[in-house]
Amino acid sequence: MRSLRLATLILLAAAPRATASARPVARPDHAIRRTVSRMAMIPAGHYRPLYAAPGAERVAVAAFALDRDPVTAGEFLAFVERRPEWRRDRVRRVYADARYLADWPSATDAGSLEARRRPATQVSWFAARAYCASRGKRLPTVDEWEYAASASERSTHAGDDGAFRMRLLALYTAIGKAVNTPSRGFENVYGVRALHGVVWEWTLDFNSVVLDDDSRATGSGADARDRHLYCASAALGATDPSDYPAFLRHAVRAGLGARTSTSALGFRCAASTVIS
């Protein structure tokens, strides 16, 4: 009887520990925390695109998260080390042209420490999309990128400011003329840095436009807007023909193919939601 009571006490004492060990232990995901800290939360709102359907000049943009800085060459090097099929000596030519990562000393070397801190360039759209997916993210849409890029250091809607537009034009003329570093770009009110004047950036739907020789074509929503985006230098149908920085951005996108890799083209990632 005494042995039975002793065995019961032992079981009772052990029970809480057994229950606790069976319960999942919540541990902070440091990788997720680092990812969140490097992204800025962009609130929902409206912006005026270069082209819009008649009577609907502003486009609604849902809240999203955007990388604070462009993806660096060092970060992209870590990606190709994990995913060797994206090395320049192994990538399929259907996914990247001959200039893909051509400025790297070798397929597994992005250069000096300084070079690795610069934005990753000579990266095709396919490769940029694959990188973002590997991080649980995606490329930003044109509307998301333009919406975030319309902010200055003090205003969320600086795109209509003539002085701001002139400043952007000056930054754009410097792209590709000097060593690109994130410090050349300013930080806007959302905490996003170097959206202008460092490199042009890929968007998820850069090629969602269609070629239409009839500039008088009409329609509604994105279809009407897309008819004009392909020939982005044409002012006909633009919501604001004086917005030259927007014309430049759309002209650059219109000239790209998904395999394109240039020394002035980089990217950053976005996400619809972020786990905090």
Secondary structure, 3 states (H helix, E strand, C coil): CHHHHHHHHHHHHHHHHHHHHHCCCCCCCHHHHHHHHCEEEECCEEECCCECCCCCCCEEECCEEEECCCCEHHHHHHHHHHCHHHCCCCCCCCCCCCCCCCCCCECCECCCHHHHHCECCCCCHHHHHHHHHHCCCECCCHHHHHHHHCCCCCCCCCCCCHHHHHHHHHHHHHCCCCCCCHHHCCECCCCCECCCCCCEECCCCCCCCCCCCCCCCCCCHHHHHHHHHCCCCCCCCECCCCCHHHHHHHHHHHCCCCCCCCCCEECCCEECCCCC
